[in-house]
């Protein structure tokens, strides 16, 4: 059974599957696509947040800042890909990571993948998050 949101996105949820927790299995969306490069947990001055959960929060805040530049909001996200340097630390920090996610993104859950990597380009980076968003066709064009 698919569910359509106010952004025109249709979440793919087969009736025989259990509902995923914290992400969508699939989304169908039409409109202007926004592709964001991987964002890491540093602020505009290049200062890293302390710890994985805080870096996740900062990386997501950076995603939201870029979305705003395109006239989009977190609800327009259709995909997030997380690259994590320590998967065990990720598993051990699910509660504070979830809190950081909720604070920045809210209750919108796009498709997501979490991938363990040995390191990122910036040595202090613990996470990098790529994002894709879609503005619906009826959304005012960005100039």
PyMOL commands that set and color helices and strands:
alter all, ss='L'
color gray80, all
select helices_A, chain A and resi 52-69+74-76+87-92+94-104
alter helices_A, ss='H'
color red, helices_A
select strands_A, chain A and resi 3-4+10-12+26-28+32-40+77-84+111-116+127-135
alter strands_A, ss='S'
color yellow, strands_A
deselect
rebuild
show_as cartoon
